[in-house]
């Protein structure tokens, strides 16, 4: 970028920022609406957990307790059971593919057949290990999967209690020992706020279409072509202003979450910054493409909602993707906001992952390239 273009870029960015700050609608979309979501849903569900019901079951079916547990858990409709080695199931739990792992321990006496299961004795699986009695059913769970504490664990306790009653004529045969695979318990607000941050970034980028259509329909963009300022500088400055506002919105949400609800923050700041910027670029490109498709200024909000509305509700911003019907989940897992929300959630609060971070970055970069190609294809100067 040449010296004159650089100076024009800085001045135009400042001008765009002033225009956005003075626009009440823009302030609402960038700051007030996300804050309203955080405050209202934080007050309603801030102390609650969220999650789904994929359970790992590691028991010895040669024991009465093991057979009874397998049969009883198989009748629980909300649970989707997986079996395998304890190490494999715990790794699946850490990767976010399980919401709890149920296992039994070796016996304390010869009166009960051994299971051969070795379990962690510390607060985190993988610490020092030793044998323990089969009278204990260990339940490993991930607090960041939300409903693990409010739905999954109570159901597991009921199942274990029922099995205990089946093993009549003995002292209480089974007790539940619950262990977290994380050092800190995450709540609904910890799951929810990163998604709202992604939603804010999406809205800020998509609604960049409105001022661009205004400039096109008023022929300002056409007249700019007659000035020494490159038209691309105009677009880059608009993008830079929107990215600055998206970053400011992210900071406001973080501060509000911490002050109002004691948000759990264990942020990887480099990853968080990267996802904010990459998400901002992706949805800016979508906004530029929409501005080219919109014939009039009045049609912009409708087109923006056509693109953003499905992502708003299917990308795990408000509800866990696992709660959707199976036929909807492939679509939900392909949307760009899904990868942005998942990346932000992992970067901010070390929440349970839908995808590894490198997958989130790679797919989001691919969406950014596709959106950029659409912007080049459809954007109109006049």
Steps between C-alpha positions, in 0.01 A plus 500: 500500500647833392544799732188688380291183515629428850404846622161471331450160660565639851272799446220291352526245783461782752205636305332158488555454873345838576203411281453163672525651848240763410265239350267380776404188306865403460567550871198283575625213283860522614451553873149525641342187348788266597507654848123453534536134407780453751320678785154347447612142438782534751252598770268216399753223450834635617550231761367218287681251284428387148590193302387176336490128565772296329629271777800264517439177693799294618389205719576129532195307380623187678390650833138535616548873549654540154219311327235691692660836422528418128136389484371797698693766311385343174139582591567873559371667184687832539834315512697392198745241632851425379725226634875457485809524712501749786793687347319534167174615656676754724683638199167530319371686807793743488445549126136594560349184346362371832311672779578242763689172535363241743733227626534251787810435708684181613362322808589544864439134582466164329121506547462709187660410168769744381444729210862565412429871464771741613373844593666828587502581869572868461262776395603460137517174303855406417635576845631225736295180464414211732245225543173572677185303584221419254262651754588831337369620165722780377348766280738726314334806354583829334342805669535707183255263329236666713213259551751245634432636849128576473369221278756226434629450856153482662394237243817301568432514874147370443627214284764402756241516778270272302780251436588510869144400584520210253804364686285428806615298798834682517622817664478799266694364206545813295582861577565782256829689506501801268821638356553802280748488214555875539654694783213749509126474448357694208146637499242596241634856475847361420351304210266774391712817495757388236209410273349844546838649415497303174143613435605865552791460257267346241242777532763775484648359182173420328349841565796664328280448194268786603744795470649353183159480334427855619822623340425311179140616463599861575780464238768594751701189410479593133621854568787367710626333186577846365721587799866404557387264778484138393157342532661206679630738766136592565409136554809424709433797725139388549628153588759636742238712677272198537782284635586767757136509611484119514812495720350769725178298527698190600678694774170643630344151515802358683496779756122478548514123540777523758345783701138384492533121508860425596567348158758221510783626279802285422561672170758424237516864399685440175241245385216723621633798304552284192145368503352847556691640201453199272129485585470872438663468156281203408171672578616831352548317171150358534375854566676633189346218293152576636545869416554401138191281493272758664324712235384764750585618850169366630579146383827476694359400844293221345799358310720527809246308706468229234873433541540562873174365643577128445851546643363685802299198616688203350861586584503422871468863608183456703466120517751213483512353150462150647146590610383535138349208305755279327399615150565866592843448658703462176372840382562655842856367510579647156398862568782754543358636825522148647878497455535857623294436815685174571837667451409791724362265766819295510723810493307684773393244757662174387152367430428157359592482133292421197818505289873537558606863481701448183182368332305806615769731362535311171126475431439861601783608268335296223167673564683833494650419160161389366328811637776715351446340160125564529570862595721549193239330281195695617627832633393800292648848497197658341 
